[in-house]
Structure formats: C-alpha cells, structure tokens
Amino acid sequence: MPEGESIIVRHADKGKWQIDEQELRVELPPEEAELVLSVLKSEFKGLTETPLKLDGIQRSLRLGDALFESLPKQSVFVSIDSGKDRAQLTRALATARIAQREARDKKEHGEGAKRVDMLQVDEEELVKLMADSSDKTWTPFAEMMARDGISEAEAVARWLNEMNRIVPRTDPAIHPAESAQRYRQVVRTLREKITSDTVPVVLFGAGHSGALGQIRYEKLGREAIAEDAPKFCEMFTFDKDGNLVETQGVEV
C-alpha cells in the first residue's frame, strides 16, 4: 500500500441478525467469534440484533484481513465512519480484526512483526462529511426496487444515471455529487491534519453506496450499469488529492 493512499468502503451487508452466540460460534473460528462478541459488548451495548447480516459481520472481518495484509511494516492507521449504525459496526469489526491480527503477528514474529498504531476520528464535522447527503437520498432507488422488482445494484445504477441527467440540479442537497465531493474532502482534510515524518499514514473510512457510486460514475465517464454499483465492503482507493485510483472487492 503506497504512502498517501486512502481507502473508503461501502459498509458491509445491511440487514438484521438476531444476536445468537451459539450460531456465531458455529459459523466463525473461535478467535473471530470471541472478537465479534467483544466488539458488540464493548461498543454496541444493549443490541439484540445487529444492523448487518451475519454475512456482513463475516465480510467486515475479511475486510480487516485484507487491510492488514496490505499495510506496510509500520503505519499509523486512521479510521472514520459516517455515524450510521451499519457503517459504525463495519468499521469497528474491521479495525478490531486488524488489532487482533497485529497481536497474533507480534506473538509469532516478535520484533519482526507489523506494527499498526490506530487512531479513530470522531470529530463531529468530519463524521458529517461521511454521511449520506439526505435521508431522501435512499428513497428514489428504494422505490425503483419495489416498483420494478429489480435488484438494488440495478436501482442504484438507474438512480445515478437519472440524477446526473438533471441539469441544472433541482435539489443539490440530495444529489450524490454533493456527498461524493464530501468524501473527497474527507481524504484531503485528514491528509492535511494527520501527518508523520517517520511512517506511512493510512486512512480508512466506512461509508455508503450513493457517494461511492457517484465517484465511480464520474471516473468512468459513461452511463452506470448494475455492475458499477458499489458492493458491500468494496474498497475504493484514493490518492492524497482525493482522486479515485482503483477498487477491490472483499469476499466472505
């Protein structure tokens, strides 16, 4: 992972999972099940069901693995999320998995292990930059799914195409271009605020499909198709100026 890169992901598989310790221990290896239970207990007290499906919990852990594998030997890892429950849980699980992998690596390799110094950004104004443009942002493609019986990916693609055809924009506040610009601003702002002369600073954000879909739409320069809709936990990598460099999926 070259210095200066930043990664923003779409949150993991949204939905509901009734918290069931026995099911979790059947589905996950012991160390991962313990990690999930610890995160839920320490950071999401009182939950009886999660805002992610069980697949989403697993995908968040695999995201943590992918991030850890890509980190340099020593780094400062800065994380932020949109403040929405599913983005919060995605971030919490991924970063906890990174910490778990770091501890295991240290136990196995001692001084030769990777070192990851973690910092979570919870500054209100920066978190707001990661939020959806409006509560109304989701409404148009949710209605398409119900009305036309299409997949979410197809609906997101249609919505991006329709919103970007509107000139001038009738309601900029709910247009995905507004949130896409804010995501780029997050990258630039954090790059300016958090620096290190000795080790790479890696930025990680958990956000949403509208802004990320718009960012890819603008880079591709053509009409969106279903395959362009951001996948759960798909990693969008940006350079220090907030330009999209590449994307990479995360499989369960």
C-alpha positions as MATLAB code, in Angstrom:
seq = 'MPEGESIIVRHADKGKWQIDEQELRVELPPEEAELVLSVLKSEFKGLTETPLKLDGIQRSLRLGDALFESLPKQSVFVSIDSGKDRAQLTRALATARIAQREARDKKEHGEGAKRVDMLQVDEEELVKLMADSSDKTWTPFAEMMARDGISEAEAVARWLNEMNRIVPRTDPAIHPAESAQRYRQVVRTLREKITSDTVPVVLFGAGHSGALGQIRYEKLGREAIAEDAPKFCEMFTFDKDGNLVETQGVEV';
ca = [
       0.000    0.000    0.000;
       1.895    3.091   -1.181;
       2.070    6.036    1.199;
      -0.621    8.606    0.600;
      -3.402    6.160   -0.195;
      -6.781    6.276    1.488;
      -9.490    3.640    1.390;
     -13.217    4.231    1.752;
     -15.558    1.234    1.683;
     -19.246    0.741    1.418;
     -20.457   -0.717    4.705;
     -20.968   -4.488    4.975;
     -24.136   -6.411    4.084;
     -27.034   -4.452    5.532;
     -29.884   -6.281    7.174;
     -30.615   -7.770   10.561;
     -29.063  -10.597   12.516;
     -30.551  -11.642   15.831;
     -27.506  -11.922   18.068;
     -27.024  -15.607   18.808;
     -23.748  -16.591   20.446;
     -24.191  -20.268   19.641;
     -24.803  -19.594   15.937;
     -21.805  -17.259   15.860;
     -19.541  -19.940   17.342;
     -20.758  -22.425   14.741;
     -20.193  -20.048   11.822;
     -16.863  -18.485   12.845;
     -13.496  -19.756   14.125;
     -13.141  -19.332   17.910;
     -10.880  -16.256   17.811;
     -13.205  -14.470   15.367;
     -16.355  -15.335   17.332;
     -14.734  -14.006   20.511;
     -13.728  -10.831   18.678;
     -17.248  -10.161   17.395;
     -18.772  -10.775   20.830;
     -16.198   -8.466   22.412;
     -16.896   -5.659   19.913;
     -20.657   -5.969   20.380;
     -20.321   -5.966   24.160;
     -17.886   -3.061   24.389;
     -19.074   -0.736   21.613;
     -22.716   -1.681   20.930;
     -24.149   -2.388   24.361;
     -27.797   -3.382   24.558;
     -28.166   -4.573   20.959;
     -30.336   -7.647   20.467;
     -29.900   -7.582   16.696;
     -27.194   -6.127   14.510;
     -27.650   -3.664   11.591;
     -25.616   -6.094    9.463;
     -26.448   -9.598    8.343;
     -24.232  -12.380    9.653;
     -22.624  -12.420    6.192;
     -21.861   -8.731    6.734;
     -20.185   -9.450   10.044;
     -18.027  -12.070    8.348;
     -17.286   -9.752    5.427;
     -16.202   -6.992    7.825;
     -13.667   -9.402    9.330;
     -12.386  -10.344    5.876;
     -12.100   -6.619    5.156;
      -9.919   -6.315    8.244;
      -7.763   -9.174    6.956;
      -7.388   -7.531    3.531;
      -6.445   -4.211    5.081;
      -3.920   -5.799    7.458;
      -2.258   -7.731    4.640;
      -1.875   -4.547    2.590;
      -0.403   -2.424    5.393;
       3.302   -1.623    5.373;
       5.608   -2.928    8.103;
       4.826    0.046   10.307;
       1.997    2.546    9.913;
      -0.494    4.879   11.527;
      -3.992    3.615   10.696;
      -6.671    6.318   10.882;
     -10.335    5.256   10.733;
     -13.607    7.151   10.394;
     -17.224    6.250    9.617;
     -20.442    8.015    8.688;
     -22.007    7.695   12.132;
     -24.713    5.384   10.773;
     -25.077    2.120   12.687;
     -24.078   -0.244    9.867;
     -21.046    1.853    8.938;
     -20.053    2.080   12.605;
     -20.209   -1.696   13.038;
     -18.310   -2.326    9.797;
     -15.528   -0.014   10.933;
     -15.447   -1.434   14.465;
     -15.184   -5.050   13.287;
     -12.597   -4.345   10.596;
     -10.340   -2.330   12.909;
     -10.707   -4.853   15.739;
      -9.663   -7.600   13.328;
      -6.595   -5.582   12.331;
      -5.656   -5.232   16.013;
      -6.184   -8.963   16.528;
      -4.001   -9.812   13.535;
      -1.317   -7.415   14.776;
      -1.281   -9.102   18.202;
      -1.013  -12.546   16.608;
       1.768  -11.364   14.316;
       3.693   -9.961   17.282;
       3.336  -13.229   19.175;
       4.614  -15.215   16.190;
       7.340  -12.881   14.905;
       8.332  -10.664   17.825;
      10.293   -7.608   16.744;
       9.795   -8.539   13.093;
       6.008   -8.210   13.312;
       3.922   -5.482   11.732;
       3.188   -2.513   13.944;
      -0.079   -0.633   13.489;
      -0.789    2.473   15.564;
      -4.533    3.102   15.420;
      -6.435    6.362   15.620;
     -10.214    6.731   15.347;
     -11.600   10.052   14.131;
     -14.832   11.027   15.857;
     -14.742   14.780   15.252;
     -18.364   15.662   14.508;
     -17.741   17.865   11.485;
     -15.586   15.223    9.802;
     -18.052   12.429   10.556;
     -20.811   14.540    8.972;
     -18.793   14.651    5.756;
     -19.134   10.863    5.539;
     -22.912   10.847    5.924;
     -25.476   10.464    3.152;
     -26.485   13.770    1.595;
     -30.006   13.472    2.939;
     -32.464   10.970    4.370;
     -34.144   11.296    0.961;
     -31.068   10.007   -0.870;
     -32.093    6.366   -0.468;
     -35.753    6.923   -1.360;
     -35.578    7.046   -5.190;
     -33.815    3.734   -5.758;
     -35.700    2.038   -2.893;
     -38.901    2.961   -4.729;
     -37.481    1.605   -8.008;
     -36.740   -1.746   -6.365;
     -40.288   -2.020   -5.027;
     -41.992   -0.714   -8.177;
     -39.982   -2.544  -10.833;
     -38.863   -5.644   -8.954;
     -35.186   -5.013   -9.725;
     -32.028   -5.585   -7.709;
     -30.523   -2.898   -5.546;
     -27.496   -2.731   -7.858;
     -29.701   -2.096  -10.902;
     -31.687    0.510   -8.972;
     -28.541    2.333   -7.843;
     -27.285    2.416  -11.438;
     -30.591    3.813  -12.740;
     -30.701    6.370   -9.930;
     -27.151    7.567  -10.664;
     -27.981    7.925  -14.356;
     -31.226    9.788  -13.706;
     -29.780   12.122  -11.098;
     -26.841   13.027  -13.325;
     -29.127   13.838  -16.265;
     -30.833   16.605  -14.288;
     -29.350   19.911  -15.427;
     -29.451   22.176  -13.561;
     -29.742   20.067  -10.426;
     -33.167   20.703   -8.976;
     -32.147   19.740   -5.448;
     -28.367   19.694   -4.991;
     -28.747   18.690   -1.344;
     -29.839   15.148   -2.232;
     -27.686   14.771   -5.346;
     -24.953   12.121   -4.996;
     -22.392   14.555   -6.439;
     -22.647   16.526   -3.203;
     -21.746   13.567   -0.991;
     -19.080   12.399   -3.450;
     -17.382   15.765   -3.099;
     -17.548   15.484    0.683;
     -15.840   12.064    0.586;
     -13.002   13.577   -1.414;
     -12.851   16.406    1.101;
     -12.522   13.900    3.958;
      -9.472   12.397    2.275;
      -7.844   15.763    1.655;
      -8.658   17.129    5.121;
      -7.382   14.103    7.023;
      -4.256   14.012    4.879;
      -3.566   17.613    5.872;
      -4.433   17.153    9.555;
      -2.673   13.844   10.256;
       0.884   13.513    9.056;
       4.007   11.599   10.030;
       7.606   12.045    9.013;
       8.575    8.523   10.047;
       5.813    6.074    8.998;
       3.031    5.978    6.380;
      -0.386    7.254    7.435;
      -3.194    5.059    6.072;
      -6.761    6.403    6.038;
      -9.800    4.114    6.227;
     -13.435    5.183    6.044;
     -16.740    3.300    6.152;
     -19.440    4.982    4.091;
     -22.314    4.399    1.701;
     -23.172    3.404   -1.854;
     -24.547    6.717   -3.168;
     -21.354    8.746   -2.795;
     -19.055    5.906   -3.834;
     -21.260    5.055   -6.813;
     -21.148    8.696   -7.918;
     -17.367    8.769   -7.592;
     -17.045    5.726   -9.842;
     -19.651    7.161  -12.247;
     -17.589   10.333  -12.635;
     -14.361    8.409  -13.179;
     -15.874    6.064  -15.775;
     -17.474    8.930  -17.693;
     -20.384    6.869  -19.000;
     -23.836    5.629  -18.008;
     -23.788    3.376  -14.957;
     -24.750   -0.305  -15.139;
     -25.634   -2.657  -12.300;
     -22.070   -3.966  -12.089;
     -20.890   -0.435  -11.257;
     -22.918   -0.224   -8.041;
     -20.595   -0.429   -5.014;
     -20.510   -3.889   -3.449;
     -20.589   -4.439    0.282;
     -17.143   -3.665    1.755;
     -15.745   -2.885   -1.700;
     -12.558   -0.886   -1.187;
     -12.276    2.404   -3.087;
      -8.660    3.583   -3.003;
      -7.898    7.295   -3.352;
      -4.673    9.236   -3.750;
      -3.799   12.091   -1.387;
      -5.768   14.564   -3.516;
      -8.984   12.550   -3.302;
      -8.838   11.068   -6.799;
     -10.104    7.505   -7.222;
      -7.246    5.164   -8.094;
      -8.756    1.664   -8.025;
     -11.365   -0.563   -6.399;
     -11.217   -4.042   -4.940;
     -13.946   -6.360   -3.688;
     -13.990   -8.307   -0.418;
     -15.343  -11.858   -0.458;
     -16.721  -13.769    2.515;
];
